[in-house]
Amino acid sequence: MNIPFLDLKAQYEAIKEEIISVTMEVYQSQSFILGPKVEELEKKVATYTQAKHAVGVSSGTDALLISLMSADIGPGDLVITSPYTFFSTAGSITRVGAIPVFVDIAPLTYNIDPEKLEKKVSTMEAKERSRLKAILPVHLFGQCADMENITAIAKSLGILIIEDAAQAIGAEYKFSDGSLKRAGSMGNYGCFSFYPSKNLGSFGDGGMVTTNDEEILQKLKIMRVHGAQPKYYHKVIGGNFRLDALQAAILLVKFNYLEEWTEKRRQNARIYRELFARKCIEGVELPLESKERHIYNQFVIKIDQKRDELKRYLINQGIGCDIYYPVPLHIQECFRYLGYSPGDCPVAEEAAAKTLALPIYAELRYEQIEYIVEKIGSFLRDKKTS
Ligand SMILES: *Cc1c(COP(=O)(O)O)cnc(C)c1O
């Protein structure tokens, strides 16, 4: 059986007519930069994420960058983030001249560990703490970070929260007072990506920043067009962070299916859990699903040993799978100057060595999931006896 890691062609086949017709509309208009399609998408994403406002930008990376820029975070400032994430989370912090402070993740949620975060903040010297400008939590794989603690810490320090919600559109978090909030609506900024492999993916690059703050909204809109207001009068130094009309038009079509696709991903996760349990497969740790809504951008398992061998084996059996992420950020070559060493974030390092992402997309069929679980089972049984 051949099971791709992500089957975007199957998704396209199902919505092809609609996509072609909407792109033709944009071709006819010959209006490609921002405009009504982008505005319509901004409204939809704001409503969906339960944030007051949304600003379409050129990518998820640029969503992070423009947020940091508009928060006036720059040289000498410190921003706390996770070492276990896509590169651009920390890359963006350094691109504005600030310094990422890595706090290790919690096992199984793969999100920043609230206890370690508290410890890090409480053991910082006053001078260092005064340079701390923001916490940048990542809602990794589609599950929200522990926002209760993060919010409390940010409040007590009077610093900002910039959510990296690139993998978490529609994910929910439940606070202890019972309130349920969506990714991107809890911090000062919410950063989304429409990279093709995200739950809502464009035909290229795209992103969005959400905020509940009217002042931030205005600043983001100016920053997005080189800091100009009006055109050619530059108040601040911004950049070209604009979202294309073509991408917005395609995303508007896909947006109508997002909830259905997300529910199918969640259903597939349930099927994996059932099958792993029913087939009594030992040595596989499944992702922790907390009471909140996980949107499963990735379904990531952890195995005790021989992860790389399992990956090769599955690929030989026709099963697509991938590693997110093989090297945690604190020990990336480009961040050597920050002074971290292996062992500084042990949980992230273990996750990098032992996790594997399995297919989870909406079009995946029951028999395919069954085949994947069976193959993992037979690999692990062979390892045990050999
Ligand atoms: C995809 C992703 C980004 C970057 O988004 P792009 O649109 O590819 O620039 C940032 N952070 C995380 C966690 C991501 O998964």
The ligand as an SDF file (V2000), in Angstrom:
LIG
                    3D

 15 15  0  0  0  0  0  0  0  0999 V2000
    5.2320   26.6940    9.5590 C   0  0  0  0  0  0  0  0  0  0  0  0
    5.6840   27.3200   10.8060 C   0  0  0  0  0  0  0  0  0  0  0  0
    6.2130   28.6130   10.8660 C   0  0  0  0  0  0  0  0  0  0  0  0
    6.5600   29.4110    9.6520 C   0  0  0  0  0  0  0  0  0  0  0  0
    5.5750   29.5720    8.7450 O   0  0  0  0  0  0  0  0  0  0  0  0
    5.9390   29.8690    7.1850 P   0  0  0  0  0  0  0  0  0  0  0  0
    4.6260   30.2380    6.6200 O   0  0  0  0  0  0  0  0  0  0  0  0
    6.5130   28.6330    6.6180 O   0  0  0  0  0  0  0  0  0  0  0  0
    6.8990   31.0110    7.1560 O   0  0  0  0  0  0  0  0  0  0  0  0
    6.5190   29.1350   12.1050 C   0  0  0  0  0  0  0  0  0  0  0  0
    6.3580   28.4280   13.2310 N   0  0  0  0  0  0  0  0  0  0  0  0
    5.8690   27.1790   13.2140 C   0  0  0  0  0  0  0  0  0  0  0  0
    5.6840   26.4510   14.5040 C   0  0  0  0  0  0  0  0  0  0  0  0
    5.5300   26.5740   12.0130 C   0  0  0  0  0  0  0  0  0  0  0  0
    5.0800   25.3220   12.0060 O   0  0  0  0  0  0  0  0  0  0  0  0
  1  2  1  0
  2  3  1  0
  2 14  2  0
  3  4  1  0
  3 10  2  0
  4  5  1  0
  5  6  1  0
  6  7  2  0
  6  8  1  0
  6  9  1  0
 10 11  1  0
 11 12  2  0
 12 13  1  0
 12 14  1  0
 14 15  1  0
M  END
$$$$
